[in-house]
Amino acid sequence: MEKQTGGRQGRVRARRPAVQTSTSNPAYVRLTHPLAPQATFPDDQIAAMHEGALRILEELGMRVLLTEARDILRRGGALVDEDSQMARIGCDMVGSALAMAPKSMRLRAANPAREQDYRPGSILFMAGAGCPNAFDRERGRRPGNLQGYLETLRLQQYFDVIHMHGPSVEPQDVPIHLRHYAMMKGQLENCDKPLFVYARGRQQVEESFEMIRLARGLDAAGFEDGVWATTVINSNSPRQLDIPM
């Protein structure tokens, strides 16, 4: 949108900002509930599942393909077999890691009004991630591309009840070693809510972090003040952690 002021010699053009925010339902921006957590399983069954998971990690282990990750686990006390790439992680390591987990965290955003508190009682809705296809009534079903990814980002930005961004459509027309650049650029240009990064290896994550710092004008202390992006890390079956793409 352009606005012209003054005469022919004094025209000023004001462009519409890239980020558009919705003010239709501000009550949806931060949702909480006072309810106690509902137990799906009895306490003894939950304890049995936890103990079973600890036994699997300690006795059977995880196959960890990345050499650096195996070295980190070994220094932490895991038993690592380089020939099989298996790391057996003791229950003491798991317990220490769980004890270090924060009870709450601040999800930072370009727009302070969009920041969220990730803590018990908070209700946070995040867009689904990694869909290989896009679909709408006019164009039908089609492989995910950058255009579809950007369209879903703008929908996520518009609706107040979506609190965190996610890659709802995978931009498969962008090579995977460059995809994180395009995806982060799309979020930074179109969104002002908590961001998402793919955990596809240290290099891609660090480059995504650097884009956030540059776009938001953050120094090291500002970037470490809260959480500026979230991700999802999946293991592969059976019991395997993959190498970066």
Secondary structure as UniProt FT lines:
FT   HELIX           8..10
FT   HELIX           26..28
FT   STRAND          31..32
FT   HELIX           43..55
FT   HELIX           56..60
FT   STRAND          62..64
FT   HELIX           67..76
FT   STRAND          79..81
FT   TURN            82..85
FT   STRAND          86..88
FT   HELIX           91..100
FT   STRAND          105..107
FT   HELIX           112..114
FT   STRAND          116..118
FT   TURN            120..121
FT   STRAND          122..123
FT   STRAND          133..136
FT   TURN            137..139
FT   STRAND          140..143
FT   HELIX           146..158
FT   TURN            160..161
FT   TURN            172..173
FT   HELIX           176..190
FT   STRAND          195..196
FT   HELIX           202..216
FT   HELIX           220..223
FT   STRAND          229..230
FT   TURN            237..239
FT   STRAND          240..241
//
